[in-house]
Amino acid sequence: MKSILNKLTTPLLAVVAWVGTAALSLAHAVNDLPGGPAVNQLNLHPAVTKIAHEQQWLHWFMLIVCTVVFVAVFSVMFYSIWKHRKSRGYKAATFHESVTVEVIWTIVPFIIVILMALPATKVVVAMKDTTNADLTIKATGMQWKWGYDYLKGEGEGIGFVSTLDSDQRALSSAGGPKKGESIDNYLLKVDNPLVVPVDKKVRIITTANDVIHAFMVPAFGIKQDAIPGFVRDTWFRAEKVGDYYGQCAELCGKEHAYMPIHVKVLSAEDYSVWVAAEQKKMAAKQDDPNKVWTLEDISKRGEKVYAQNCAACHQANGKGAGSIKAVVGSAVVLDADKSKMISVLLNGQNNGAMPAWKSLSDTDIAAVTTFTKNNWSNQTGQLVQPADVLAMRK
């Protein structure tokens, strides 16, 4: 019965999938996304690294070998069944063993496995060789964004957080693109893409602040888990300038689908220009932790920090959702001891349900703390200065 159902449902599912794809194509203006998935893509992403090319070759090599083995084995089996069927007068042979047959069906599979294992091992070893990198970047997964820190090479010291573009989040909340709108990069656009130079070996160190995430960019042939408390690494060398997309490949919570990866590969000259611009931005944002702010000024800054980093979980109205605790009326927020809230922001709590935000500057943490303590119904009148945060970092 199960086999009959499978025979009936498999074609039906294929038809339903085709109809669904056709309906989506009619409803939206969908085009291939350069560096990302193509419309009705059946094969792997176009490769832009040597490793990705090797993986695609292995994919087809393994598929062909398995297909040949399948056809050969079943051809012999079906031929034997048909040729020696009882209706033609054949009688089953009676024997206990055949040394020749046993040797053949041991040696032949062994040779096939070796032929498959050798090229696969070569590629896996190459994938793990992260030595002699021109650029080292730490990718930190957090619910639900990526933090990038340039640790070594040109651009060392640059760091930022990459979040799903706010317009795309709003579009998703409204039910997705409207009929006729382009959705080529839907839920893949970010505010701050990861920028790297072309033809340079880039080592990616992965870790996480809260739960397990996974850093995956199909066009580069890389996928590496980001595990809290562990450091793992992978690498790539992009051979072509362009924009390439990936996503968190580990189910990491309710907004797992809102955690895209956008890698922008630039020429060496353009990358140097980008590095210089980012360093200027960082210098401009370098706040004096000893500066004394007014309640009004630091609250305005805190509103921006909250919208960019906190509103995704706690909502713009501060009321939270589901297991996410509300900021409005929170005992920690209303507590007269401001160090309690600062500690939560610096170190996180509830086993990572509330992530640590040490990557934010002292001024940003002081600003968002002051904002939440003096917004909505939380009118505490408390003012947190950057120096208060700096003192707790030590």
Residue pairs with C-beta under 8 A, 6 or more apart in sequence:
21 40
24 30
25 39
27 179
28 177
28 179
28 180
28 181
28 182
28 183
29 180
29 181
29 182
29 183
30 39
30 182
30 183
30 184
31 39
31 182
31 184
32 38
32 39
32 184
33 184
33 185
33 188
33 245
34 242
34 243
35 48
35 219
35 242
35 243
35 244
35 245
36 45
36 185
36 188
36 219
36 243
36 244
36 245
37 45
37 245
43 56
44 52
44 55
44 56
44 59
44 218
45 52
45 218
45 219
46 219
47 53
47 55
47 56
47 219
47 221
48 219
48 220
48 238
48 239
48 240
48 242
48 244
48 265
49 219
49 220
49 221
49 236
49 237
49 238
49 239
50 237
50 239
51 123
51 126
51 127
51 220
51 221
51 222
51 236
52 218
52 219
52 220
52 221
53 221
54 122
54 123
54 126
54 221
55 123
55 221
57 119
58 119
58 120
58 123
61 116
61 119
62 116
62 120
65 112
65 115
65 116
69 112
83 90
84 90
127 221
127 222
127 234
127 235
129 235
130 203
130 233
130 234
130 235
132 201
133 152
133 153
133 201
133 202
133 203
133 235
134 153
134 154
134 197
134 200
134 201
134 202
135 150
135 152
135 153
135 154
135 155
135 196
135 197
135 200
135 201
135 202
135 203
136 150
136 151
136 152
136 153
136 202
136 203
136 205
137 148
137 149
137 150
137 151
137 194
137 196
137 202
137 203
137 204
137 205
138 147
138 148
138 149
138 151
138 204
138 205
138 206
138 207
139 146
139 147
139 148
139 194
139 204
139 205
139 206
139 207
139 215
139 226
140 146
140 147
140 148
140 149
140 206
140 207
140 208
140 209
140 226
140 359
141 206
141 207
141 208
141 209
141 210
141 212
141 213
141 214
141 215
141 226
141 248
141 252
141 259
142 208
142 209
142 210
142 213
142 355
143 209
143 210
143 211
143 252
143 253
143 255
143 313
143 355
144 164
144 248
144 252
144 253
144 255
144 256
144 258
144 259
144 312
145 161
145 162
145 163
145 164
145 259
146 161
146 162
146 194
146 215
146 259
146 261
147 159
147 160
147 161
147 162
147 209
147 359
148 159
148 160
148 161
148 162
148 192
148 194
149 158
149 159
149 359
150 156
150 157
150 158
150 159
151 205
153 200
154 197
154 271
154 272
154 275
155 271
155 275
155 278
157 279
157 282
158 275
158 278
158 279
158 282
159 359
160 192
160 278
161 192
161 308
161 309
161 359
162 190
162 191
162 192
162 193
162 194
162 261
162 262
163 190
163 191
163 192
163 308
163 309
163 312
164 187
164 189
164 190
164 191
164 258
164 259
164 260
165 189
165 190
165 191
166 191
167 189
168 186
168 187
168 189
169 258
169 312
171 177
171 186
172 187
172 258
176 183
176 186
177 183
177 186
185 245
187 257
187 258
187 260
188 245
188 247
188 260
188 262
189 260
189 262
190 260
190 261
190 262
193 243
193 262
193 263
193 264
194 261
194 262
194 263
194 264
195 263
195 264
195 266
195 271
195 274
196 202
196 238
196 263
196 264
196 265
196 266
196 271
197 265
197 266
197 267
197 268
197 271
198 238
198 239
198 240
198 241
198 265
198 266
198 267
198 268
198 271
199 237
199 238
199 239
199 268
200 237
200 268
201 235
201 236
201 237
202 235
202 236
202 237
202 238
203 233
203 234
203 235
204 215
204 222
204 224
204 233
204 234
204 235
204 236
205 231
205 232
205 233
206 213
206 215
206 224
206 225
206 226
206 227
206 231
206 232
206 233
206 234
207 226
207 227
207 228
207 229
207 230
207 231
207 232
208 226
208 227
208 228
209 228
209 348
209 352
209 355
209 356
210 228
210 348
210 352
210 353
210 355
211 228
211 252
211 253
211 352
212 225
212 226
212 227
212 228
212 250
212 252
213 225
213 226
213 248
213 250
213 252
213 259
214 223
214 224
214 225
214 226
214 248
214 249
214 250
215 222
215 223
215 224
215 225
215 226
215 234
215 246
215 248
215 249
215 261
216 222
216 223
216 224
216 246
216 247
216 248
216 249
216 261
217 236
217 244
217 245
217 246
217 261
217 263
218 246
219 244
219 245
219 246
220 236
220 238
220 244
220 246
220 263
221 236
222 234
222 235
222 236
223 234
223 249
224 232
224 233
224 234
225 232
225 250
226 232
226 250
228 352
238 244
238 263
238 265
240 265
241 265
241 266
241 267
242 265
243 262
243 263
243 264
243 265
244 262
244 263
244 264
244 265
245 260
245 261
245 262
245 263
246 260
246 261
246 263
247 257
247 259
247 260
247 261
248 256
248 259
248 260
248 261
250 256
252 259
254 322
255 312
258 312
266 274
285 361
287 361
287 362
287 363
287 386
288 386
289 362
289 363
289 386
289 387
289 389
289 390
290 386
290 387
291 363
291 386
292 385
293 363
293 366
293 367
293 383
293 385
293 386
295 370
295 374
295 381
295 383
298 363
298 366
298 367
298 370
298 371
298 383
298 384
298 385
299 367
299 370
299 371
299 374
299 375
301 363
301 364
301 367
301 371
302 366
302 367
302 368
302 369
302 370
302 371
302 372
303 371
303 375
305 360
305 364
305 367
305 368
305 371
306 368
306 371
306 372
307 316
309 357
309 360
309 368
310 327
310 368
310 372
313 320
313 321
313 324
314 320
314 324
314 325
314 326
314 327
315 321
317 328
317 376
318 326
318 327
318 328
318 372
318 375
318 376
318 378
319 326
319 327
319 328
320 326
320 327
323 353
324 353
325 354
327 333
327 372
327 376
327 378
328 376
328 377
328 378
329 377
329 378
330 378
332 340
332 341
332 344
333 341
333 372
333 373
333 378
333 380
334 373
334 378
334 380
335 341
336 380
336 382
338 369
338 373
338 382
338 384
338 388
339 388
339 392
341 369
341 372
341 373
342 365
342 366
342 369
342 384
342 388
342 389
342 392
343 392
344 354
345 356
345 357
345 360
345 365
345 368
345 369
346 356
346 357
346 358
346 365
346 389
346 392
346 393
347 356
347 358
348 354
348 355
348 356
348 357
357 365
358 393
360 368
361 386
362 386
362 387
362 389
362 390
362 393
363 386
363 389
365 386
365 389
366 384
366 385
366 386
366 388
366 389
369 384
369 389
370 382
370 383
370 384
372 378
373 380
373 382
373 384
374 380
374 381
374 382
